[in-house]
Structure formats: structure tokens, C-alpha cells
Amino acid sequence: MTYPDFTLENELSGIVAGVDEVGRGSLAGPVISAAVVFTDRNTIIRGINDSKKLTAKSRQVLYEKITSTAKLGIGIASVKEINSYNILQATKLSMQRALMDLRLELDYVLVDGNQPPKIKWQTKSIVNGDNLSISIAAASIIAKITRDQLMQELHHQYPEYNWYKNKGYGTKEHIETIKIYGITEHHRESFMPILKLR
């Protein structure tokens, strides 16, 4: 297995942040972005990769290592904002908030995907960036753990939806549960699967 590294970061000068989001395709819960800056690129944390390629246990171990080593920012766009603006604009909003939460004057931002947010810093969009840039991959881990923890908390309010397990995504079980119990204020009413069930 190949792992992301600092090649993209080292091609750029100054302070470089990596940004990624989690929850874009979910039917419930917010979209969450994280921004990560490794100020010391000589400190190597082995095993960092796209969060989707990692086990839950590996993600947690890496989350703890990243949070103790790097500068972090978290940005959240609510379900209300997703319904109001659409998921793409809400995703960009969450990325903007994550970068602002860093409270750093950046020189460059590496963004996963091809739809960067409007920000004041120079930006480079990287398709499959979480497979190439260690900063983006680390951001994907931080965003994933943060969102999973939030969905775990929401599960306690609405245990019938099993959000601790499906994280709000449109699994068959989740769809069937919506048919029985209806939607909550945490469901994205603007998403087609929800519209069809209303």
C-alpha cells in the first residue's frame, strides 16, 4: 500500500494547510471539515492515509497522534445550512470555517477535490488529495473522528436510527427506519432520498 507524503507540501513554501470534509453524502447530520498544518515536516507519523482506508481502531490511534503533533481547525455546516444553500456550498462553508479555526496566517491551502472554497489564501485543489497529501489525509482522519463522535451523541437522542453505526448515511436499515419513524430535525430534507420518503 502506498501512503501520502509531504511531496506536495514541500513543493510549496511557507505554512501549508490540508483541508478535507466528511459527511457530504449522508442523509442526516452536518458536514464537517478539518484543516491540518504540520509545522514540522520532519516529524513523521507512520500510517496516515485516507480515513476511508483505515480501520476505526487505526483512525483513533492516528487521531491522537495528529492532535498532539499538528495544528488543527474544525468547521461545521449545519443541516439547516445544507438545506438552505445545498451540500456543495455548505461543504465549502465548513472548509472556510475549519481554516479560520486554525488561527494561523497561511501561505498555501491544499484542498481535497476540485471545488475549493473562496478563501484569502493561495489554493491548490487536489483530486484524490487524501491519497497524495499527508496534510489532507490527516484532515480526513480528524474530520471523520469528529463527525463520528457527533453522530454518536445524536444517536443517544434518537437511538432508533442507529446513527452510532450508520453515521447518518443512507443504509437500507436507515431508510427503513425513516419509513417507520419519519424524519428528525437532523435529517437533510433537501436530499432526494428524504424527499421521496416525506
C-alpha positions as a Markdown table, in Angstrom:
| # | Residue | x | y | z |
|---|---|---|---|---|
| 1 | Met | 0.0 | 0.0 | 0.0 |
| 2 | Thr | 1.3 | 3.5 | -0.9 |
| 3 | Tyr | 0.8 | 6.3 | 1.6 |
| 4 | Pro | 0.5 | 10.0 | 1.2 |
| 5 | Asp | 3.6 | 12.1 | 2.0 |
| 6 | Phe | 4.9 | 15.7 | 2.1 |
| 7 | Thr | 5.8 | 15.9 | -1.6 |
| 8 | Leu | 3.0 | 18.4 | -2.4 |
| 9 | Glu | 3.7 | 20.4 | 0.8 |
| 10 | Asn | 7.4 | 20.6 | 0.2 |
| 11 | Glu | 6.8 | 21.9 | -3.3 |
| 12 | Leu | 5.3 | 25.0 | -1.7 |
| 13 | Ser | 6.9 | 27.5 | 0.6 |
| 14 | Gly | 5.8 | 28.6 | 4.0 |
| 15 | Ile | 2.9 | 27.3 | 6.1 |
| 16 | Val | 0.7 | 24.9 | 4.2 |
| 17 | Ala | -2.7 | 23.6 | 5.4 |
| 18 | Gly | -4.5 | 20.5 | 4.1 |
| 19 | Val | -8.3 | 20.5 | 4.2 |
| 20 | Asp | -10.9 | 17.7 | 3.8 |
| 21 | Glu | -14.5 | 17.1 | 4.6 |
| 22 | Val | -16.6 | 14.2 | 5.9 |
| 23 | Gly | -20.4 | 13.6 | 5.7 |
| 24 | Arg | -21.1 | 15.1 | 2.3 |
| 25 | Gly | -23.3 | 12.1 | 1.2 |
| 26 | Ser | -25.0 | 11.5 | 4.5 |
| 27 | Leu | -28.8 | 11.8 | 4.9 |
| 28 | Ala | -28.5 | 13.1 | 8.5 |
| 29 | Gly | -26.1 | 15.2 | 10.5 |
| 30 | Pro | -23.8 | 18.1 | 9.5 |
| 31 | Val | -21.0 | 18.2 | 7.1 |
| 32 | Ile | -17.7 | 18.6 | 8.9 |
| 33 | Ser | -14.3 | 19.7 | 7.6 |
| 34 | Ala | -10.9 | 19.7 | 9.2 |
| 35 | Ala | -7.8 | 21.7 | 8.4 |
| 36 | Val | -4.4 | 20.4 | 9.4 |
| 37 | Val | -0.9 | 22.1 | 9.4 |
| 38 | Phe | 2.2 | 20.1 | 10.2 |
| 39 | Thr | 4.6 | 22.9 | 11.2 |
| 40 | Asp | 7.5 | 20.3 | 11.5 |
| 41 | Arg | 7.5 | 18.1 | 8.4 |
| 42 | Asn | 10.4 | 16.1 | 9.8 |
| 43 | Thr | 8.1 | 14.6 | 12.3 |
| 44 | Ile | 6.7 | 11.5 | 10.5 |
| 45 | Ile | 3.6 | 9.8 | 11.8 |
| 46 | Arg | 3.5 | 6.5 | 10.1 |
| 47 | Gly | 0.2 | 5.0 | 8.8 |
| 48 | Ile | -1.6 | 8.3 | 7.9 |
| 49 | Asn | -3.9 | 7.6 | 5.0 |
| 50 | Asp | -7.3 | 8.5 | 3.6 |
| 51 | Ser | -9.6 | 7.8 | 6.5 |
| 52 | Lys | -11.8 | 5.5 | 4.4 |
| 53 | Lys | -8.9 | 3.1 | 4.0 |
| 54 | Leu | -8.3 | 2.8 | 7.8 |
| 55 | Thr | -10.0 | 0.7 | 10.5 |
| 56 | Ala | -11.8 | 2.5 | 13.3 |
| 57 | Lys | -9.0 | 1.5 | 15.7 |
| 58 | Ser | -6.2 | 2.8 | 13.4 |
| 59 | Arg | -8.1 | 6.1 | 12.8 |
| 60 | Gln | -8.4 | 6.6 | 16.6 |
| 61 | Val | -4.7 | 5.9 | 17.2 |
| 62 | Leu | -3.7 | 8.3 | 14.4 |
| 63 | Tyr | -6.2 | 10.9 | 15.5 |
| 64 | Glu | -4.4 | 11.1 | 18.9 |
| 65 | Lys | -1.0 | 11.3 | 17.3 |
| 66 | Ile | -2.1 | 14.0 | 14.9 |
| 67 | Thr | -3.8 | 16.1 | 17.5 |
| 68 | Ser | -0.7 | 16.0 | 19.7 |
| 69 | Thr | 1.6 | 17.0 | 16.8 |
| 70 | Ala | -0.2 | 19.3 | 14.3 |
| 71 | Lys | -2.2 | 22.5 | 14.3 |
| 72 | Leu | -5.9 | 21.8 | 13.8 |
| 73 | Gly | -9.1 | 23.6 | 12.8 |
| 74 | Ile | -12.6 | 22.2 | 12.7 |
| 75 | Gly | -15.5 | 23.7 | 10.6 |
| 76 | Ile | -19.1 | 22.6 | 10.7 |
| 77 | Ala | -22.0 | 23.4 | 8.4 |
| 78 | Ser | -25.4 | 22.5 | 9.9 |
| 79 | Val | -28.3 | 20.6 | 8.4 |
| 80 | Lys | -30.2 | 23.8 | 8.2 |
| 81 | Glu | -27.4 | 25.4 | 6.2 |
| 82 | Ile | -27.2 | 22.3 | 3.9 |
| 83 | Asn | -30.9 | 22.6 | 3.3 |
| 84 | Ser | -30.7 | 26.3 | 2.7 |
| 85 | Tyr | -27.6 | 26.5 | 0.5 |
| 86 | Asn | -27.1 | 23.0 | -1.0 |
| 87 | Ile | -24.5 | 20.5 | 0.0 |
| 88 | Leu | -21.7 | 21.9 | -2.2 |
| 89 | Gln | -21.9 | 25.4 | -0.8 |
| 90 | Ala | -22.3 | 24.0 | 2.8 |
| 91 | Thr | -19.2 | 21.9 | 2.3 |
| 92 | Lys | -17.2 | 25.0 | 1.2 |
| 93 | Leu | -18.6 | 26.9 | 4.2 |
| 94 | Ser | -17.4 | 24.2 | 6.5 |
| 95 | Met | -13.9 | 24.3 | 4.9 |
| 96 | Gln | -13.8 | 28.1 | 5.3 |
| 97 | Arg | -14.7 | 27.7 | 9.0 |
| 98 | Ala | -12.0 | 25.0 | 9.5 |
| 99 | Leu | -9.3 | 27.2 | 8.0 |
| 100 | Met | -10.4 | 30.2 | 10.2 |
| 101 | Asp | -10.4 | 27.9 | 13.2 |
| 102 | Leu | -6.7 | 27.3 | 12.7 |
| 103 | Arg | -6.0 | 30.9 | 13.6 |
| 104 | Leu | -2.8 | 30.8 | 11.5 |
| 105 | Glu | -1.6 | 33.1 | 8.7 |
| 106 | Leu | -1.3 | 30.6 | 5.9 |
| 107 | Asp | 0.8 | 30.7 | 2.8 |
| 108 | Tyr | -1.0 | 27.9 | 0.9 |
| 109 | Val | -4.0 | 25.6 | 1.2 |
| 110 | Leu | -4.3 | 22.1 | -0.3 |
| 111 | Val | -7.9 | 21.2 | -0.8 |
| 112 | Asp | -9.2 | 17.7 | -1.5 |
| 113 | Gly | -11.3 | 17.6 | -4.6 |
| 114 | Asn | -11.9 | 20.1 | -7.4 |
| 115 | Gln | -14.3 | 22.5 | -5.8 |
| 116 | Pro | -12.2 | 24.8 | -3.5 |
| 117 | Pro | -13.8 | 27.3 | -1.2 |
| 118 | Lys | -13.3 | 31.0 | -1.7 |
| 119 | Ile | -10.6 | 31.9 | 0.8 |
| 120 | Lys | -7.9 | 34.6 | 1.0 |
| 121 | Trp | -5.0 | 32.2 | 0.7 |
| 122 | Gln | -3.5 | 30.7 | -2.3 |
| 123 | Thr | -5.2 | 27.4 | -3.0 |
| 124 | Lys | -4.4 | 24.2 | -4.9 |
| 125 | Ser | -7.2 | 21.6 | -5.5 |
| 126 | Ile | -6.0 | 18.0 | -5.5 |
| 127 | Val | -8.4 | 15.3 | -6.8 |
| 128 | Asn | -7.9 | 12.3 | -4.5 |
| 129 | Gly | -5.8 | 14.5 | -2.4 |
| 130 | Asp | -6.2 | 12.3 | 0.7 |
| 131 | Asn | -4.2 | 9.7 | -1.2 |
| 132 | Leu | -1.4 | 12.1 | -2.0 |
| 133 | Ser | -1.0 | 14.8 | 0.6 |
| 134 | Ile | -0.3 | 13.8 | 4.2 |
| 135 | Ser | -1.9 | 17.1 | 5.4 |
| 136 | Ile | -5.1 | 16.3 | 3.6 |
| 137 | Ala | -5.1 | 12.7 | 4.7 |
| 138 | Ala | -4.6 | 13.8 | 8.3 |
| 139 | Ala | -7.5 | 16.3 | 7.9 |
| 140 | Ser | -9.7 | 13.4 | 6.6 |
| 141 | Ile | -9.0 | 11.5 | 9.8 |
| 142 | Ile | -9.7 | 14.4 | 12.1 |
| 143 | Ala | -12.9 | 15.2 | 10.3 |
| 144 | Lys | -14.0 | 11.6 | 10.3 |
| 145 | Ile | -13.4 | 11.1 | 14.0 |
| 146 | Thr | -15.0 | 14.4 | 14.9 |
| 147 | Arg | -18.2 | 13.7 | 12.9 |
| 148 | Asp | -18.4 | 10.1 | 14.2 |
| 149 | Gln | -18.3 | 11.4 | 17.7 |
| 150 | Leu | -21.0 | 13.9 | 17.0 |
| 151 | Met | -23.3 | 11.2 | 15.4 |
| 152 | Gln | -22.7 | 9.0 | 18.4 |
| 153 | Glu | -24.0 | 11.9 | 20.6 |
| 154 | Leu | -27.0 | 12.3 | 18.3 |
| 155 | His | -27.6 | 8.5 | 18.5 |
| 156 | His | -28.4 | 8.9 | 22.2 |
| 157 | Gln | -31.2 | 11.3 | 21.4 |
| 158 | Tyr | -32.6 | 9.2 | 18.6 |
| 159 | Pro | -31.4 | 5.6 | 19.2 |
| 160 | Glu | -33.9 | 4.0 | 16.8 |
| 161 | Tyr | -31.9 | 5.4 | 13.8 |
| 162 | Asn | -28.7 | 3.6 | 14.8 |
| 163 | Trp | -26.6 | 6.6 | 13.9 |
| 164 | Tyr | -23.7 | 5.2 | 16.0 |
| 165 | Lys | -23.5 | 2.6 | 13.3 |
| 166 | Asn | -24.6 | 4.1 | 10.0 |
| 167 | Lys | -23.4 | 7.7 | 10.9 |
| 168 | Gly | -26.4 | 9.1 | 9.2 |
| 169 | Tyr | -25.7 | 7.6 | 5.7 |
| 170 | Gly | -28.4 | 6.1 | 3.6 |
| 171 | Thr | -28.1 | 2.4 | 4.5 |
| 172 | Lys | -31.0 | 0.1 | 3.9 |
| 173 | Glu | -31.6 | -0.1 | 7.7 |
| 174 | His | -31.6 | 3.7 | 8.0 |
| 175 | Ile | -34.1 | 4.1 | 5.1 |
| 176 | Glu | -36.4 | 1.6 | 6.6 |
| 177 | Thr | -36.2 | 3.3 | 10.0 |
| 178 | Ile | -37.2 | 6.6 | 8.4 |
| 179 | Lys | -40.2 | 5.0 | 6.8 |
| 180 | Ile | -41.3 | 3.8 | 10.2 |
| 181 | Tyr | -40.5 | 6.8 | 12.5 |
| 182 | Gly | -40.3 | 9.7 | 10.0 |
| 183 | Ile | -37.5 | 12.3 | 9.9 |
| 184 | Thr | -35.9 | 14.3 | 12.6 |
| 185 | Glu | -34.5 | 17.9 | 12.6 |
| 186 | His | -31.1 | 16.3 | 11.9 |
| 187 | His | -32.2 | 14.8 | 8.5 |
| 188 | Arg | -31.4 | 16.7 | 5.3 |
| 189 | Glu | -34.8 | 17.4 | 3.9 |
| 190 | Ser | -33.3 | 18.7 | 0.7 |
| 191 | Phe | -31.8 | 15.3 | -0.2 |
| 192 | Met | -33.7 | 13.3 | -2.7 |
| 193 | Pro | -34.0 | 10.1 | -0.6 |
| 194 | Ile | -35.6 | 12.1 | 2.2 |
| 195 | Leu | -37.9 | 14.0 | -0.2 |
| 196 | Lys | -39.1 | 10.7 | -1.6 |
| 197 | Leu | -39.9 | 9.5 | 1.9 |
| 198 | Arg | -41.8 | 12.6 | 3.0 |
